[in-house]
Amino acid sequence: MRLTQHTDFALRTLIYLAVSDAPRVRVADISSAYDVSHHHLTKVVQKLQRAGFVETARGQQGGVSLARPPEEINIGAVVRQLETVDHLVECFHPDGRCAIHGACALPRALAQAVEAFMSELDRQTLADICAINTDRLRTSLKLS
């Protein structure tokens, strides 16, 4: 399974916020650290805000911050909010057409694979994925 660039940027944004010591971070700082489009990252942050993972504030002291502690942000939940994981192949779609529909075991096998993938992500929190190399992440992102 391949995650979309949107989800990739969302996860990287959450990592940045988790390892940053600043109370709020400007989207421009995050997009600069990762060398990604500011415009695209703004859309990602808006989606993260609507999903309740981040908070935003406008103005001179504005920026983005985590809406809850990293220990309470489940990676599986983030991916589910941003990805459509139930339509890997055409036959998964309600209106999908396949000549061997009903006789093929591929949909079941793929559904089980997706479930295993998501189950592993469900075991991980933002704190888990940042804990091992927090200092290295800060250095890479030029935060320390």
N, CA, C and O atoms as a GROMACS GRO file, in nm:
protein
  576
    1MET      N    1   0.085  -0.118   0.000
    1MET     CA    2   0.000   0.000   0.000
    1MET      C    3   0.089   0.124   0.000
    1MET      O    4   0.192   0.127   0.067
    2ARG      N    5   0.049   0.222  -0.073
    2ARG     CA    6   0.125   0.347  -0.081
    2ARG      C    7   0.036   0.460  -0.030
    2ARG      O    8  -0.078   0.477  -0.073
    3LEU      N    9   0.091   0.538   0.064
    3LEU     CA   10   0.018   0.652   0.117
    3LEU      C   11   0.030   0.769   0.020
    3LEU      O   12   0.131   0.782  -0.050
    4THR      N   13  -0.072   0.852   0.016
    4THR     CA   14  -0.067   0.969  -0.071
    4THR      C   15   0.031   1.071  -0.014
    4THR      O   16   0.067   1.066   0.103
    5GLN      N   17   0.072   1.162  -0.099
    5GLN     CA   18   0.161   1.270  -0.057
    5GLN      C   19   0.094   1.354   0.052
    5GLN      O   20   0.161   1.403   0.143
    6HIS      N   21  -0.036   1.370   0.044
    6HIS     CA   22  -0.114   1.445   0.143
    6HIS      C   23  -0.095   1.383   0.282
    6HIS      O   24  -0.070   1.454   0.380
    7THR      N   25  -0.108   1.252   0.290
    7THR     CA   26  -0.092   1.182   0.418
    7THR      C   27   0.053   1.188   0.464
    7THR      O   28   0.080   1.205   0.583
    8ASP      N   29   0.146   1.173   0.372
    8ASP     CA   30   0.288   1.184   0.405
    8ASP      C   31   0.316   1.320   0.469
    8ASP      O   32   0.381   1.327   0.573
    9PHE      N   33   0.269   1.427   0.406
    9PHE     CA   34   0.290   1.562   0.460
    9PHE      C   35   0.222   1.578   0.596
    9PHE      O   36   0.277   1.644   0.685
   10ALA      N   37   0.106   1.518   0.613
   10ALA     CA   38   0.035   1.527   0.741
   10ALA      C   39   0.116   1.460   0.852
   10ALA      O   40   0.132   1.517   0.960
   11LEU      N   41   0.167   1.342   0.825
   11LEU     CA   42   0.247   1.272   0.925
   11LEU      C   43   0.375   1.348   0.956
   11LEU      O   44   0.414   1.358   1.072
   12ARG      N   45   0.439   1.402   0.854
   12ARG     CA   46   0.561   1.480   0.877
   12ARG      C   47   0.531   1.608   0.955
   12ARG      O   48   0.612   1.650   1.038
   13THR      N   49   0.417   1.670   0.929
   13THR     CA   50   0.377   1.789   1.005
   13THR      C   51   0.358   1.754   1.151
   13THR      O   52   0.405   1.827   1.239
   14LEU      N   53   0.290   1.644   1.179
   14LEU     CA   54   0.269   1.602   1.317
   14LEU      C   55   0.402   1.571   1.386
   14LEU      O   56   0.420   1.604   1.503
   15ILE      N   57   0.494   1.507   1.315
   15ILE     CA   58   0.626   1.479   1.372
   15ILE      C   59   0.697   1.609   1.406
   15ILE      O   60   0.754   1.623   1.514
   16TYR      N   61   0.694   1.704   1.314
   16TYR     CA   62   0.758   1.833   1.338
   16TYR      C   63   0.702   1.898   1.464
   16TYR      O   64   0.778   1.945   1.549
   17LEU      N   65   0.571   1.900   1.474
   17LEU     CA   66   0.508   1.963   1.591
   17LEU      C   67   0.542   1.888   1.720
   17LEU      O   68   0.559   1.950   1.825
   18ALA      N   69   0.551   1.757   1.711
   18ALA     CA   70   0.579   1.677   1.830
   18ALA      C   71   0.720   1.700   1.884
   18ALA      O   72   0.740   1.698   2.005
   19VAL      N   73   0.816   1.723   1.797
   19VAL     CA   74   0.954   1.740   1.843
   19VAL      C   75   0.993   1.887   1.862
   19VAL      O   76   1.100   1.915   1.916
   20SER      N   77   0.909   1.978   1.819
   20SER     CA   78   0.938   2.120   1.836
   20SER      C   79   0.911   2.164   1.979
   20SER      O   80   0.814   2.120   2.042
   21ASP      N   81   0.996   2.251   2.030
   21ASP     CA   82   0.977   2.306   2.164
   21ASP      C   83   0.887   2.429   2.163
   21ASP      O   84   0.841   2.475   2.268
   22ALA      N   85   0.861   2.483   2.045
   22ALA     CA   86   0.781   2.605   2.034
   22ALA      C   87   0.634   2.575   2.063
   22ALA      O   88   0.584   2.468   2.027
   23PRO      N   89   0.564   2.668   2.129
   23PRO     CA   90   0.422   2.646   2.156
   23PRO      C   91   0.338   2.642   2.028
   23PRO      O   92   0.239   2.570   2.019
   24ARG      N   93   0.379   2.722   1.928
   24ARG     CA   94   0.314   2.722   1.797
   24ARG      C   95   0.420   2.734   1.690
   24ARG      O   96   0.524   2.797   1.711
   25VAL      N   97   0.394   2.675   1.576
   25VAL     CA   98   0.489   2.676   1.465
   25VAL      C   99   0.418   2.729   1.342
   25VAL      O  100   0.303   2.696   1.316
   26ARG      N  101   0.489   2.812   1.267
   26ARG     CA  102   0.432   2.863   1.143
   26ARG      C  103   0.438   2.755   1.035
   26ARG      O  104   0.535   2.679   1.027
   27VAL      N  105   0.336   2.749   0.952
   27VAL     CA  106   0.333   2.654   0.841
   27VAL      C  107   0.454   2.678   0.751
   27VAL      O  108   0.510   2.583   0.696
   28ALA      N  109   0.493   2.802   0.736
   28ALA     CA  110   0.610   2.834   0.654
   28ALA      C  111   0.736   2.767   0.706
   28ALA      O  112   0.820   2.723   0.628
   29ASP      N  113   0.750   2.759   0.837
   29ASP     CA  114   0.868   2.693   0.896
   29ASP      C  115   0.867   2.543   0.866
   29ASP      O  116   0.971   2.485   0.837
   30ILE      N  117   0.749   2.482   0.875
   30ILE     CA  118   0.738   2.338   0.847
   30ILE      C  119   0.766   2.311   0.700
   30ILE      O  120   0.840   2.219   0.666
   31SER      N  121   0.705   2.392   0.612
   31SER     CA  122   0.725   2.369   0.468
   31SER      C  123   0.871   2.392   0.430
   31SER      O  124   0.923   2.324   0.341
   32SER      N  125   0.936   2.486   0.494
   32SER     CA  126   1.078   2.511   0.467
   32SER      C  127   1.165   2.395   0.516
   32SER      O  128   1.257   2.353   0.446
   33ALA      N  129   1.136   2.344   0.635
   33ALA     CA  130   1.214   2.233   0.691
   33ALA      C  131   1.208   2.109   0.602
   33ALA      O  132   1.307   2.038   0.588
   34TYR      N  133   1.092   2.084   0.543
   34TYR     CA  134   1.074   1.965   0.459
   34TYR      C  135   1.089   1.995   0.310
   34TYR      O  136   1.086   1.904   0.227
   35ASP      N  137   1.106   2.124   0.276
   35ASP     CA  138   1.116   2.166   0.137
   35ASP      C  139   0.995   2.118   0.056
   35ASP      O  140   1.009   2.054  -0.049
   36VAL      N  141   0.876   2.151   0.108
   36VAL     CA  142   0.750   2.116   0.041
   36VAL      C  143   0.670   2.243   0.018
   36VAL      O  144   0.698   2.347   0.078
   37SER      N  145   0.573   2.235  -0.067
   37SER     CA  146   0.490   2.349  -0.102
   37SER      C  147   0.414   2.404   0.019
   37SER      O  148   0.343   2.331   0.088
   38HIS      N  149   0.431   2.533   0.042
   38HIS     CA  150   0.360   2.600   0.152
   38HIS      C  151   0.209   2.591   0.130
   38HIS      O  152   0.133   2.565   0.223
   39HIS      N  153   0.167   2.613   0.007
   39HIS     CA  154   0.024   2.610  -0.026
   39HIS      C  155  -0.035   2.471   0.002
   39HIS      O  156  -0.141   2.460   0.063
   40HIS      N  157   0.034   2.367  -0.042
   40HIS     CA  158  -0.015   2.231  -0.021
   40HIS      C  159  -0.015   2.197   0.128
   40HIS      O  160  -0.109   2.134   0.178
   41LEU      N  161   0.089   2.237   0.199
   41LEU     CA  162   0.097   2.208   0.342
   41LEU      C  163  -0.014   2.281   0.420
   41LEU      O  164  -0.064   2.229   0.519
   42THR      N  165  -0.052   2.398   0.374
   42THR     CA  166  -0.162   2.471   0.438
   42THR      C  167  -0.291   2.390   0.429
   42THR      O  168  -0.367   2.383   0.525
   43LYS      N  169  -0.316   2.329   0.314
   43LYS     CA  170  -0.434   2.243   0.297
   43LYS      C  171  -0.428   2.122   0.389
   43LYS      O  172  -0.529   2.080   0.446
   44VAL      N  173  -0.309   2.065   0.403
   44VAL     CA  174  -0.290   1.950   0.490
   44VAL      C  175  -0.322   1.990   0.635
   44VAL      O  176  -0.392   1.918   0.706
   45VAL      N  177  -0.269   2.104   0.678
   45VAL     CA  178  -0.292   2.152   0.815
   45VAL      C  179  -0.441   2.177   0.839
   45VAL      O  180  -0.493   2.147   0.946
   46GLN      N  181  -0.509   2.231   0.740
   46GLN     CA  182  -0.654   2.253   0.754
   46GLN      C  183  -0.727   2.120   0.776
   46GLN      O  184  -0.818   2.112   0.858
   47LYS      N  185  -0.688   2.019   0.702
   47LYS     CA  186  -0.752   1.888   0.718
   47LYS      C  187  -0.719   1.828   0.855
   47LYS      O  188  -0.806   1.769   0.919
   48LEU      N  189  -0.596   1.843   0.900
   48LEU     CA  190  -0.558   1.796   1.033
   48LEU      C  191  -0.636   1.869   1.142
   48LEU      O  192  -0.673   1.810   1.243
   49GLN      N  193  -0.661   1.997   1.119
   49GLN     CA  194  -0.739   2.076   1.216
   49GLN      C  195  -0.883   2.026   1.220
   49GLN      O  196  -0.939   2.005   1.328
   50ARG      N  197  -0.944   2.008   1.104
   50ARG     CA  198  -1.082   1.959   1.100
   50ARG      C  199  -1.096   1.822   1.166
   50ARG      O  200  -1.199   1.791   1.226
   51ALA      N  201  -0.991   1.741   1.156
   51ALA     CA  202  -0.993   1.607   1.216
   51ALA      C  203  -0.960   1.610   1.366
   51ALA      O  204  -0.970   1.508   1.434
   52GLY      N  205  -0.920   1.726   1.417
   52GLY     CA  206  -0.892   1.740   1.560
   52GLY      C  207  -0.752   1.702   1.604
   52GLY      O  208  -0.729   1.683   1.723
   53PHE      N  209  -0.658   1.692   1.510
   53PHE     CA  210  -0.521   1.656   1.546
   53PHE      C  211  -0.435   1.778   1.578
   53PHE      O  212  -0.341   1.769   1.657
   54VAL      N  213  -0.467   1.892   1.516
   54VAL     CA  214  -0.392   2.015   1.543
   54VAL      C  215  -0.488   2.130   1.571
   54VAL      O  216  -0.607   2.124   1.540
   55GLU      N  217  -0.432   2.234   1.631
   55GLU     CA  218  -0.504   2.359   1.651
   55GLU      C  219  -0.427   2.468   1.578
   55GLU      O  220  -0.304   2.462   1.567
   56THR      N  221  -0.500   2.567   1.529
   56THR     CA  222  -0.435   2.677   1.461
   56THR      C  223  -0.479   2.808   1.524
   56THR      O  224  -0.589   2.819   1.578
   57ALA      N  225  -0.391   2.907   1.515
   57ALA     CA  226  -0.422   3.040   1.564
   57ALA      C  227  -0.366   3.140   1.464
   57ALA      O  228  -0.257   3.122   1.411
   58ARG      N  229  -0.441   3.245   1.440
   58ARG     CA  230  -0.398   3.349   1.347
   58ARG      C  231  -0.326   3.460   1.422
   58ARG      O  232  -0.330   3.468   1.545
   59GLY      N  233  -0.262   3.545   1.344
   59GLY     CA  234  -0.202   3.664   1.403
   59GLY      C  235  -0.053   3.652   1.427
   59GLY      O  236   0.010   3.553   1.392
   60GLN      N  237   0.001   3.756   1.489
   60GLN     CA  238   0.144   3.767   1.514
   60GLN      C  239   0.200   3.646   1.591
   60GLN      O  240   0.308   3.596   1.559
   61GLN      N  241   0.127   3.601   1.692
   61GLN     CA  242   0.170   3.487   1.772
   61GLN      C  243   0.103   3.357   1.727
   61GLN      O  244   0.102   3.258   1.801
   62GLY      N  245   0.048   3.358   1.608
   62GLY     CA  246  -0.026   3.243   1.558
   62GLY      C  247   0.062   3.131   1.509
   62GLY      O  248   0.185   3.139   1.514
   63GLY      N  249  -0.002   3.029   1.463
   63GLY     CA  250   0.068   2.914   1.411
   63GLY      C  251  -0.010   2.787   1.435
   63GLY      O  252  -0.131   2.790   1.459
   64VAL      N  253   0.059   2.675   1.430
   64VAL     CA  254  -0.002   2.543   1.444
   64VAL      C  255   0.058   2.475   1.566
   64VAL      O  256   0.177   2.489   1.594
   65SER      N  257  -0.026   2.402   1.638
   65SER     CA  258   0.021   2.322   1.751
   65SER      C  259  -0.060   2.193   1.756
   65SER      O  260  -0.169   2.184   1.698
   66LEU      N  261  -0.008   2.095   1.825
   66LEU     CA  262  -0.083   1.971   1.843
   66LEU      C  263  -0.206   1.999   1.928
   66LEU      O  264  -0.199   2.077   2.023
   67ALA      N  265  -0.317   1.937   1.895
   67ALA     CA  266  -0.441   1.956   1.969
   67ALA      C  267  -0.443   1.872   2.096
   67ALA      O  268  -0.523   1.898   2.187
   68ARG      N  269  -0.357   1.772   2.102
   68ARG     CA  270  -0.347   1.686   2.222
   68ARG      C  271  -0.206   1.630   2.228
   68ARG      O  272  -0.131   1.641   2.132
   69PRO      N  273  -0.170   1.572   2.339
   69PRO     CA  274  -0.034   1.519   2.353
   69PRO      C  275  -0.003   1.412   2.248
   69PRO      O  276  -0.093   1.341   2.204
   70PRO      N  277   0.124   1.399   2.208
   70PRO     CA  278   0.162   1.299   2.108
   70PRO      C  279   0.121   1.157   2.146
   70PRO      O  280   0.096   1.074   2.059
   71GLU      N  281   0.115   1.129   2.276
   71GLU     CA  282   0.076   0.996   2.322
   71GLU      C  283  -0.070   0.964   2.288
   71GLU      O  284  -0.110   0.848   2.287
   72GLU      N  285  -0.148   1.067   2.262
   72GLU     CA  286  -0.291   1.050   2.234
   72GLU      C  287  -0.325   1.060   2.086
   72GLU      O  288  -0.442   1.057   2.048
   73ILE      N  289  -0.224   1.074   2.002
   73ILE     CA  290  -0.248   1.081   1.858
   73ILE      C  291  -0.206   0.948   1.796
   73ILE      O  292  -0.088   0.916   1.787
   74ASN      N  293  -0.306   0.873   1.754
   74ASN     CA  294  -0.285   0.741   1.698
   74ASN      C  295  -0.257   0.752   1.548
   74ASN      O  296  -0.333   0.815   1.474
   75ILE      N  297  -0.149   0.690   1.504
   75ILE     CA  298  -0.109   0.699   1.363
   75ILE      C  299  -0.214   0.634   1.272
   75ILE      O  300  -0.242   0.685   1.164
   76GLY      N  301  -0.271   0.523   1.314
   76GLY     CA  302  -0.376   0.459   1.235
   76GLY      C  303  -0.496   0.551   1.215
   76GLY      O  304  -0.554   0.556   1.107
   77ALA      N  305  -0.532   0.625   1.320
   77ALA     CA  306  -0.644   0.718   1.311
   77ALA      C  307  -0.613   0.831   1.214
   77ALA      O  308  -0.700   0.874   1.138
   78VAL      N  309  -0.490   0.879   1.214
   78VAL     CA  310  -0.450   0.985   1.120
   78VAL      C  311  -0.462   0.933   0.977
   78VAL      O  312  -0.521   1.000   0.892
   79VAL      N  313  -0.408   0.817   0.951
   79VAL     CA  314  -0.411   0.761   0.816
   79VAL      C  315  -0.555   0.737   0.771
   79VAL      O  316  -0.589   0.764   0.657
   80ARG      N  317  -0.638   0.686   0.860
   80ARG     CA  318  -0.779   0.662   0.824
   80ARG      C  319  -0.851   0.793   0.788
   80ARG      O  320  -0.937   0.794   0.699
   81GLN      N  321  -0.816   0.902   0.855
   81GLN     CA  322  -0.879   1.031   0.826
   81GLN      C  323  -0.838   1.084   0.690
   81GLN      O  324  -0.914   1.155   0.625
   82LEU      N  325  -0.718   1.049   0.646
   82LEU     CA  326  -0.663   1.110   0.526
   82LEU      C  327  -0.661   1.019   0.403
   82LEU      O  328  -0.648   1.068   0.290
   83GLU      N  329  -0.675   0.890   0.422
   83GLU     CA  330  -0.666   0.795   0.311
   83GLU      C  331  -0.799   0.724   0.289
   83GLU      O  332  -0.880   0.710   0.380
   84THR      N  333  -0.818   0.679   0.167
   84THR     CA  334  -0.928   0.590   0.135
   84THR      C  335  -0.866   0.453   0.120
   84THR      O  336  -0.818   0.416   0.013
   85VAL      N  337  -0.868   0.376   0.229
   85VAL     CA  338  -0.797   0.248   0.229
   85VAL      C  339  -0.886   0.131   0.189
   85VAL      O  340  -0.839   0.017   0.185
   86ASP      N  341  -1.010   0.157   0.158
   86ASP     CA  342  -1.100   0.047   0.127
   86ASP      C  343  -1.124   0.029  -0.023
   86ASP      O  344  -1.209  -0.051  -0.062
   87HIS      N  345  -1.053   0.101  -0.107
   87HIS     CA  346  -1.072   0.089  -0.252
   87HIS      C  347  -0.939   0.069  -0.324
   87HIS      O  348  -0.903   0.147  -0.412
   88LEU      N  349  -0.866  -0.034  -0.285
   88LEU     CA  350  -0.736  -0.058  -0.346
   88LEU      C  351  -0.746  -0.099  -0.492
   88LEU      O  352  -0.664  -0.060  -0.573
   89VAL      N  353  -0.846  -0.177  -0.524
   89VAL     CA  354  -0.865  -0.222  -0.662
   89VAL      C  355  -1.009  -0.195  -0.704
   89VAL      O  356  -1.096  -0.172  -0.620
   90GLU      N  357  -1.032  -0.199  -0.834
   90GLU     CA  358  -1.163  -0.164  -0.888
   90GLU      C  359  -1.277  -0.244  -0.827
   90GLU      O  360  -1.386  -0.190  -0.805
   91CYS      N  361  -1.255  -0.371  -0.799
   91CYS     CA  362  -1.365  -0.454  -0.748
   91CYS      C  363  -1.403  -0.418  -0.604
   91CYS      O  364  -1.505  -0.466  -0.554
   92PHE      N  365  -1.324  -0.334  -0.538
   92PHE     CA  366  -1.360  -0.288  -0.404
   92PHE      C  367  -1.467  -0.179  -0.411
   92PHE      O  368  -1.544  -0.161  -0.316
   93HIS      N  369  -1.472  -0.107  -0.521
   93HIS     CA  370  -1.570   0.000  -0.537
   93HIS      C  371  -1.710  -0.061  -0.551
   93HIS      O  372  -1.726  -0.166  -0.614
   94PRO      N  373  -1.811   0.005  -0.493
   94PRO     CA  374  -1.948  -0.047  -0.507
   94PRO      C  375  -1.992  -0.063  -0.652
   94PRO      O  376  -2.068  -0.155  -0.684
   95ASP      N  377  -1.945   0.025  -0.740
   95ASP     CA  378  -1.982   0.016  -0.881
   95ASP      C  379  -1.871  -0.046  -0.966
   95ASP      O  380  -1.873  -0.035  -1.089
   96GLY      N  381  -1.775  -0.110  -0.902
   96GLY     CA  382  -1.663  -0.171  -0.973
   96GLY      C  383  -1.708  -0.286  -1.060
   96GLY      O  384  -1.805  -0.356  -1.030
   97ARG      N  385  -1.637  -0.303  -1.169
   97ARG     CA  386  -1.673  -0.409  -1.264
   97ARG      C  387  -1.554  -0.500  -1.284
   97ARG      O  388  -1.442  -0.454  -1.305
   98CYS      N  389  -1.579  -0.626  -1.277
   98CYS     CA  390  -1.474  -0.724  -1.298
   98CYS      C  391  -1.538  -0.852  -1.352
   98CYS      O  392  -1.642  -0.897  -1.303
   99ALA      N  393  -1.475  -0.909  -1.454
   99ALA     CA  394  -1.530  -1.029  -1.518
   99ALA      C  395  -1.532  -1.149  -1.425
   99ALA      O  396  -1.611  -1.241  -1.445
  100ILE      N  397  -1.447  -1.150  -1.323
  100ILE     CA  398  -1.441  -1.267  -1.234
  100ILE      C  399  -1.494  -1.235  -1.094
  100ILE      O  400  -1.467  -1.307  -0.998
  101HIS      N  401  -1.569  -1.126  -1.083
  101HIS     CA  402  -1.626  -1.088  -0.953
  101HIS      C  403  -1.708  -1.204  -0.895
  101HIS      O  404  -1.788  -1.266  -0.965
  102GLY      N  405  -1.688  -1.232  -0.769
  102GLY     CA  406  -1.760  -1.340  -0.704
  102GLY      C  407  -1.685  -1.472  -0.706
  102GLY      O  408  -1.708  -1.557  -0.620
  103ALA      N  409  -1.596  -1.489  -0.801
  103ALA     CA  410  -1.520  -1.613  -0.811
  103ALA      C  411  -1.374  -1.593  -0.770
  103ALA      O  412  -1.298  -1.689  -0.759
  104CYS      N  413  -1.337  -1.470  -0.747
  104CYS     CA  414  -1.198  -1.436  -0.720
  104CYS      C  415  -1.176  -1.411  -0.571
  104CYS      O  416  -1.259  -1.349  -0.505
  105ALA      N  417  -1.065  -1.459  -0.520
  105ALA     CA  418  -1.030  -1.440  -0.379
  105ALA      C  419  -0.941  -1.318  -0.356
  105ALA      O  420  -0.904  -1.289  -0.243
  106LEU      N  421  -0.907  -1.247  -0.462
  106LEU     CA  422  -0.820  -1.131  -0.448
  106LEU      C  423  -0.877  -1.024  -0.355
  106LEU      O  424  -0.804  -0.973  -0.270
  107PRO      N  425  -1.004  -0.988  -0.368
  107PRO     CA  426  -1.056  -0.884  -0.277
  107PRO      C  427  -1.040  -0.921  -0.128
  107PRO      O  428  -1.005  -0.836  -0.046
  108ARG      N  429  -1.065  -1.045  -0.095
  108ARG     CA  430  -1.053  -1.089   0.044
  108ARG      C  431  -0.907  -1.081   0.089
  108ARG      O  432  -0.878  -1.033   0.199
  109ALA      N  433  -0.815  -1.126   0.006
  109ALA     CA  434  -0.673  -1.123   0.039
  109ALA      C  435  -0.624  -0.979   0.056
  109ALA      O  436  -0.549  -0.950   0.149
  110LEU      N  437  -0.666  -0.891  -0.033
  110LEU     CA  438  -0.625  -0.750  -0.022
  110LEU      C  439  -0.688  -0.684   0.100
  110LEU      O  440  -0.622  -0.604   0.167
  111ALA      N  441  -0.812  -0.715   0.128
  111ALA     CA  442  -0.878  -0.659   0.247
  111ALA      C  443  -0.804  -0.702   0.374
  111ALA      O  444  -0.787  -0.622   0.466
  112GLN      N  445  -0.761  -0.826   0.379
  112GLN     CA  446  -0.686  -0.876   0.495
  112GLN      C  447  -0.549  -0.806   0.504
  112GLN      O  448  -0.503  -0.776   0.614
  113ALA      N  449  -0.487  -0.783   0.391
  113ALA     CA  450  -0.358  -0.713   0.391
  113ALA      C  451  -0.372  -0.570   0.441
  113ALA      O  452  -0.290  -0.523   0.520
  114VAL      N  453  -0.476  -0.501   0.395
  114VAL     CA  454  -0.501  -0.364   0.441
  114VAL      C  455  -0.530  -0.364   0.590
  114VAL      O  456  -0.480  -0.277   0.663
  115GLU      N  457  -0.607  -0.459   0.637
  115GLU     CA  458  -0.638  -0.467   0.779
  115GLU      C  459  -0.512  -0.489   0.861
  115GLU      O  460  -0.497  -0.430   0.968
  116ALA      N  461  -0.422  -0.574   0.814
  116ALA     CA  462  -0.296  -0.597   0.885
  116ALA      C  463  -0.211  -0.470   0.886
  116ALA      O  464  -0.150  -0.437   0.988
  117PHE      N  465  -0.207  -0.400   0.775
  117PHE     CA  466  -0.134  -0.274   0.764
  117PHE      C  467  -0.189  -0.172   0.864
  117PHE      O  468  -0.114  -0.111   0.939
  118MET      N  469  -0.320  -0.155   0.864
  118MET     CA  470  -0.384  -0.058   0.954
  118MET      C  471  -0.372  -0.101   1.100
  118MET      O  472  -0.358  -0.016   1.188
  119SER      N  473  -0.378  -0.230   1.127
  119SER     CA  474  -0.362  -0.279   1.265
  119SER      C  475  -0.225  -0.241   1.320
  119SER      O  476  -0.213  -0.204   1.437
  120GLU      N  477  -0.124  -0.252   1.237
  120GLU     CA  478   0.010  -0.212   1.282
  120GLU      C  479   0.016  -0.063   1.310
  120GLU      O  480   0.073  -0.021   1.411
  121LEU      N  481  -0.043   0.018   1.223
  121LEU     CA  482  -0.045   0.162   1.246
  121LEU      C  483  -0.127   0.197   1.370
  121LEU      O  484  -0.096   0.293   1.440
  122ASP      N  485  -0.232   0.120   1.397
  122ASP     CA  486  -0.314   0.143   1.517
  122ASP      C  487  -0.235   0.121   1.645
  122ASP      O  488  -0.271   0.173   1.750
  123ARG      N  489  -0.128   0.043   1.638
  123ARG     CA  490  -0.045   0.018   1.757
  123ARG      C  491   0.053   0.131   1.784
  123ARG      O  492   0.120   0.132   1.888
  124GLN      N  493   0.063   0.226   1.693
  124GLN     CA  494   0.163   0.332   1.704
  124GLN      C  495   0.099   0.466   1.735
  124GLN      O  496  -0.005   0.502   1.680
  125THR      N  497   0.163   0.540   1.825
  125THR     CA  498   0.121   0.678   1.850
  125THR      C  499   0.228   0.772   1.794
  125THR      O  500   0.338   0.728   1.758
  126LEU      N  501   0.195   0.898   1.788
  126LEU     CA  502   0.292   0.997   1.744
  126LEU      C  503   0.413   0.996   1.838
  126LEU      O  504   0.526   1.011   1.793
  127ALA      N  505   0.389   0.979   1.966
  127ALA     CA  506   0.499   0.972   2.063
  127ALA      C  507   0.590   0.854   2.033
  127ALA      O  508   0.712   0.865   2.042
  128ASP      N  509   0.532   0.740   1.996
  128ASP     CA  510   0.611   0.621   1.965
  128ASP      C  511   0.706   0.646   1.848
  128ASP      O  512   0.823   0.607   1.854
  129ILE      N  513   0.657   0.709   1.743
  129ILE     CA  514   0.742   0.725   1.625
  129ILE      C  515   0.843   0.838   1.639
  129ILE      O  516   0.937   0.848   1.560
  130CYS      N  517   0.826   0.922   1.740
  130CYS     CA  518   0.922   1.030   1.764
  130CYS      C  519   1.022   0.995   1.874
  130CYS      O  520   1.130   1.052   1.880
  131ALA      N  521   0.986   0.903   1.962
  131ALA     CA  522   1.065   0.877   2.083
  131ALA      C  523   1.204   0.823   2.056
  131ALA      O  524   1.299   0.861   2.126
  132ILE      N  525   1.219   0.739   1.959
  132ILE     CA  526   1.347   0.671   1.938
  132ILE      C  527   1.457   0.770   1.898
  132ILE      O  528   1.570   0.760   1.947
  133ASN      N  529   1.426   0.863   1.812
  133ASN     CA  530   1.528   0.953   1.759
  133ASN      C  531   1.490   1.100   1.773
  133ASN      O  532   1.511   1.177   1.679
  134THR      N  533   1.433   1.140   1.885
  134THR     CA  534   1.388   1.278   1.901
  134THR      C  535   1.501   1.377   1.877
  134THR      O  536   1.483   1.475   1.804
  135ASP      N  537   1.616   1.354   1.937
  135ASP     CA  538   1.729   1.446   1.918
  135ASP      C  539   1.773   1.452   1.773
  135ASP      O  540   1.802   1.560   1.720
  136ARG      N  541   1.778   1.337   1.709
  136ARG     CA  542   1.817   1.333   1.569
  136ARG      C  543   1.714   1.403   1.481
  136ARG      O  544   1.750   1.472   1.386
  137LEU      N  545   1.585   1.384   1.513
  137LEU     CA  546   1.479   1.453   1.438
  137LEU      C  547   1.494   1.604   1.453
  137LEU      O  548   1.484   1.678   1.355
  138ARG      N  549   1.517   1.649   1.575
  138ARG     CA  550   1.534   1.794   1.599
  138ARG      C  551   1.651   1.849   1.520
  138ARG      O  552   1.643   1.957   1.463
  139THR      N  553   1.760   1.774   1.518
  139THR     CA  554   1.878   1.818   1.445
  139THR      C  555   1.848   1.821   1.295
  139THR      O  556   1.881   1.919   1.228
  140SER      N  557   1.786   1.718   1.243
  140SER     CA  558   1.753   1.711   1.100
  140SER      C  559   1.661   1.825   1.058
  140SER      O  560   1.673   1.878   0.947
  141LEU      N  561   1.570   1.862   1.147
  141LEU     CA  562   1.473   1.968   1.118
  141LEU      C  563   1.526   2.106   1.156
  141LEU      O  564   1.456   2.206   1.143
  142LYS      N  565   1.652   2.109   1.205
  142LYS     CA  566   1.717   2.232   1.247
  142LYS      C  567   1.640   2.300   1.361
  142LYS      O  568   1.624   2.422   1.363
  143LEU      N  569   1.593   2.219   1.454
  143LEU     CA  570   1.519   2.270   1.570
  143LEU      C  571   1.608   2.283   1.693
  143LEU      O  572   1.566   2.342   1.793
  144SER      N  573   1.729   2.230   1.688
  144SER     CA  574   1.817   2.244   1.804
  144SER      C  575   1.955   2.290   1.764
  144SER      O  576   2.041   2.307   1.850
   0.00000   0.00000   0.00000
